Amino acid sequence: MRRRGHPAWRPTALPGPVAARRWTLAAAILGSSMAFIDGTVVNVALPAIQRDLHANASEVQWVIEAYALFLAALLLAGGAMGDRFGRRRIFMIGVGIFCAASMECALSTGVWELILARAVQGSLALFVVVEARTATPMLPLKLFRIRDFTGTNLLTLLLYAALGGGLFFFPLSLIQVQGYEATAAGAALLPFIAIMFLLSGWAGKLVDTYGAKPPLVIGPLIAAAGLALFTLPSIGGNYWRTFFPAVCVLGLGMAITVAPLTTTVMNSVGAELAGVASGVNNTVSRTAGLLAVAVFGIVMAHVFNATLSDHLLHMQASPELTLATWRQRQNLAGIVLPAGTDHAVVAAIRHVIGEAFIAGFRSVMWLCTALALLSALGAWLLIDGRARGPSSSTRREP
């Protein structure tokens, strides 16, 4: 292997007056917060969307997928347009269209109208970008010859698939099976966010002290343990004894991983390509969640249907009620029972539906655990283990 040293990537001060730099930072934070809050709100609102817009599980998936698909597809193009037409102009256009699409989401009266508005949110704008003849392509494929760059993006693909796929079904489980209110379901992940916030500064220094490999192996291993803990709760139980430990362990694992991951991605290519590296890594993370929701949705449906069928065969419910339940299996835990059904029978069937969903959720979380373990293995095999200090970095190519 050839080893070539180059200065490590370090954030540089923005040009211009201090006041202008502060406004730029504020705009970036508010823009990122807007997208993050939107994603969180939509995830928690999925059960209400399914109920009020009469959507099945596949259509609910598309509410998430439409946004993620266009965002992942055009993320690199957005960076290139910022370079070509001006970052402020593209940022303002994107925010304007995002806000308009958000209003359309709020006013949607049908699920496919909502899906279309979510697609516009994800793309921000339907620009046509032609890059075929440029001497500086948006994605220089030579970057993937760098082992640290390839290793970090493989880790991102696997770990963010686990995170995105698992957390897609978590609010559905809390609201539709565990009986949480939407506010409580949204608050269930607050410990995850708090741990990430409190430990991010400490985690950012780990690469300089220990090298990239230790945190990028240990972090995903801890995250895998947290994902495995999500398989333990059944129906019922106190949040603090069921999901709280899983959320905290997952948050700790991601806190150890995220800042060193970003630093390693940047340092792997040098300052001249740090922006491209960041764009590629963001695209990989979005694509990972997109693919995971699609694949895990198939797994969830298969396990849910098999478990529901088995339980319904052993129930004493009438054939009409059993058939009505089975015909709505594509709604997963959002199945609506016929009005006027005896309360005891409704409770029994709701319990059966909940058990079927929990069986599917456990299968999904075991797959998430496996992906997190594979991400740790990829980091162990591909990422450089040497501590580099605060002023130097090494790029490795095969």
ABEGO torsion letter per residue (X at the ends): XBBBBBBBBBBBBBBEBAAAAAAAAAAAAAAAAAAAAAAAAAAAAAAAAAAAAGBBAAAAAAAAAAAAAAAAAAAAAAAAAAAAAEAAAAAAAAAAAAAAAAAAAAABABAAAAAAAAAAAAAGBBBBBBAAABABBABBAAAAABAAAAAAAAAAAAAAAAAAAAAAAAAAAAAAAAGBBAAAAAAAAAAAAAAAAAAAAAAAAAAAAAEAAAAAAAAAAAAAAAAAAAAABBBEEBAAAAAAAAAAAAAAAAAAAAAAAAAAAAAAAEAAAAAAAAAAAAAAAAAAAAAAAAAAAAAAAAAAAAAAAAAAAABABBAAAAAAAAAAAAAEAABBBBBGBBAAAAAAAAAAAAAAAAAAAAAAAAAAAAAAAAAAAAAAAABBABBAEAABBBBBBX
